[in-house]
Amino acid sequence: MRNLLAFILGLFLVAILFRVDFFFYLLYFFFGIYFLSHFWLRRAVENVLCERDYQDRAFPGEKVAVTLRVQNRGLLPIPWLRVHDSVPIQLKAPSFFRSVTSLLPHESLTLGYELDCRRRGYYHLGPLIISSGDLFGIRSYERRACVSSPMLVYPRVVPLTSLTLPAHSPFGEVPTRQRIFEDPARMVGVREYQSGDSLRHIHWKTSATTGTLQVKRFEPAISIESQLLLNLNRDDYSASRVATATELAIVTAASIAHYLVEKRQTVGLICNGVDPLIGLGEPVVLPARRGREHLMTILDALARVQSSREVMAFPDLLRQSRLHITWGGTGVIISADADDALFDGMVMMKRAGFHVMLILVDPRTSYPVTRERAKEVGIQTHLIWQESDLDVWR
Amino acid sequence: MSGDDGWPGEARLEAGEPGPSTARADSCDSTAPQGEVPAWAHTAVEEGIRPLAIAAMFTCIGVSISGLALQVSPTWPSLAFAVITFLVSLEGIHSRRRLSRLRLASEDKLRFHFVEIVVLFLLVRFGVYISYGAGRLVTDLSAWTTNIGSFFDATFLIVSLFALVFWALSGALSQTIQEMETSPIERTPSTTDPGSYLRDTMPGRGRTDRQGLLNRIVGIFFWGGVILLILSGLARVNLREMVTMAHGRASGTIVNALIYFVLGFLIVSEAQYTVLKANWELQEIPLLGRLGRRWLYLAVGFLVIVGVVAALLPTGYSVGILDVLLAIVRWVIWAVVQLTFFVLFLISWLLGSLMQLLMGQPASVGPTESAPRMVAPPAPVAVEGEGWAWWPLVRSLVFWLLLTGVMGYSLFHFIGDRWGAVRWLSAMPLLAWLRRLWGGLRRGAGRVATRVRAEVAQRLAARRARAGAGTWHYFSLRGMTPRDRVRYYYLSVLHRSAREGFGRPPATTPLEYDAMLAERLPEATEEVHRLSQAFVEARYSEHSITHSDAEAAKGGWQRLRRALARLRRRDRTATS
């Protein structure tokens, strides 16, 4: 209907020429259609409110329902409204949701689609774009109705049950055979008082009952404060396995963090990957804490983090990370391979009083050689070549 | 299949939906979009409504042709021509649809059309006798037997020519609309489908240029409209006078033009819907809600609203634009002069008063001359002898304003849309200044409106609050229960005593206040005790309060009122 204006101008000339009153009526009629189509459409589309509602965190394999609520808050009906929401291809194929509807005044419509969370990552849903047009094809109008909103898919967490980490901090939760570390918070019974026993450990109620002094017996325990040190420098991974191996490293880190938090231990994360919320070149540093809330923080970071070439070298990160680990704590190093620089860093950590555990996910040199070399300096080494290798700790 | 196959959810129409409040979004899971109209409705539109509308449109043009032809030849068979136009248009649509279904070879198509045209000529030949009558048919039949040449008279040839044009145009229009719908070849077939190769090798990959088809429909509609308007105009004016621009106004509704344009817009709207729907189907976008039905309702409603609004506007003028401008200028000058005189009068009056004060004597009064009377400028003389009248002037003013606005807006957008001249025009200093001025005025008006709205809302709320606080409620003691009446008597005494300056302190119990009140009213101590006791019973006891109890309390209340009144009079006397 681009010719409508030309027709209006022609009609004006015809009306002036013939001086027929009805032609002026037709002139108003045509102009009214043109003008109201513009006015109506713009007003109507600007009164459309769109909201996207969904659970913004999910674990791999979960299906997340996204609800789009489209509401016409105005008094003008909308003959057609096309809703287009962009979705990352990793979450939905095809990578969009589209629908066409019409909306009467104050009518609202609930649309929905489902995300298939197959891959870990930090995604953005949207933008949601609505477009509409008039009834005669005179004009169309498009606007961004809803901005992008984030969606986080956590890494896969493999439930571990028998992971053994070297650590010797007292007042912990993990029982140990080394009886020197008794935890006063973990009473296991009473015994008769012996000379030298602390008066603070006397169990007064039992002493009163039995008539002889009884002292409390405590369970020996250690605390494992661990720091996960994750290497996501792409240069350290082989080109053919970089995608698989980095994901495997992240899954391993997430599984160990989960295990430690379940054991009520403190755990932290230091990683040289790229967190989109932090920016390029800045490592991810989460100091060791305990509790499920902290676990979710670690999983959030592991969901977002990406491998890159423009990151801090891992040995440098090891040197810096010593500031974040308390004496006697354990550094769990998850890397592709262990070269000389990494060995140097690990030895320095050992000498500084830390315990070190090395997990390799993409060794390019012979793993037995690396294991023997690590054993010589007292470092536990594990090879995780595929996800099922984590089963040794299940 | 849509890309949203896995979505098991739903699309809910939550408010304002005249039908059921919940509608499943089955369109996401099925190939039949939910927004599609039912099959019977589709058939009704395809086979009935659309052909009738197209035929009616061309008949409207035919009526205009008849109107002009009647001026040239009074024997023109106008009724027959309208009927023939309608029938041949229907036939043109029907034959195109039938041919597209039969998929005939070229020779068979030619044969089909030949037969059709022969029948069409016969229809024209005998159809004109709807106007001429059976007697003329008998006469002509006998004439044809003697002279076959008389069969092909001028009327027959002209009507046949128009009939052929309408037959072809209606068929083309119908076919164009039909071509807009999606065809199976346009849907992307799988690579293993033989249709895939066919589609890939077709020009434009098998896609129909729907926008081009829509433009063609709009073109037919507009050109038909132009022809109709010119013919209608020519039929209403004297051509000789028109050449010299001396013709007068022609009023009245041209029904066929109105029908033509309304039907035309409805057909264009339907074509637009068909284009959009086809595009959505090809993009596999599900349609939700009753899109098709609503489209029709909205199109009709929109045209009715615009038509009604346009009907309310003035379509003619009795005062020329120059006379209107002249009248406006005169009135403006008159208003300015009035204002100037008023200001001068004020200044001179002030100066006179000042001089009177300074000189101490009245200003000398000279010979008074009668001041010249300011006569308001007359309304311009209405064209066509309507005399001095304000209504034609106002009507003409509105008409010219509307016409100027319509033309200005249309020209601005016409030029801007085509040659990107909006930017150029916007850069002009005058227009830029006007735009800034307009923007400033809008912002200012918006601010003022917001402030006024807030102020009005605040004042209304205050007024409501005042009204609510001071509302006088009528109540009847007879309508109260005995318990409530006793409470009322007691509270009434409290109110009156408070007015006299010895109201009940908030922390005082009724019995404590009983003593205080008795002290102030020693002549009514008994009544005070009785009323206080009655109130305590009515307020705190659970046993029933009888009418006699209430009457007893009423007696005490009346006596207390009198005692309080006496006390007030005493106080007033003492004060005075």
Interface residues (C-beta under 8 A of the other chain):
Chain A: M1 R2 N3 L5 A6 F7 I8 L9 G10 L11 F12 V14 L17 F18 R19 V20 D21 F22 F23 F24 Y25 L26 L27 Y28 F29 F30 F31 G32 I33 Y34 F35 L36 A65 T67 N72 P77 P79 W80 R82 A93 P94 F96 F97 R98 S99 V100 T101 S102 L103 L104 P105 H106 E107 S108 L109 T110 L111 G112 Y113 E114 D116 G133 L135 F136 G137
Chain B: G3 D4 G6 W7 P8 G9 E10 A11 R12 L13 E14 A15 G16 E17 P18 A25 S27 C28 G35 L214 V218 G219 F222 G225 V226 L229 I230 S232 G233 L234 R236 V237 M242 H247 G248 R249 A250 S251 G252 T253 I254 A257 L258 F261 F265 V268 S269 Q272 Y273 V275 L276 W280 Q283 I285 P286 L287 L288 G289 R290 L291 R294 W295 L298 A299 F302 L303 I305 V306 G307 V309 A310 A311 L313 T315 G316 F399 L402 L403 V406 M407 Y409 S410 L411 H413 F414 D417
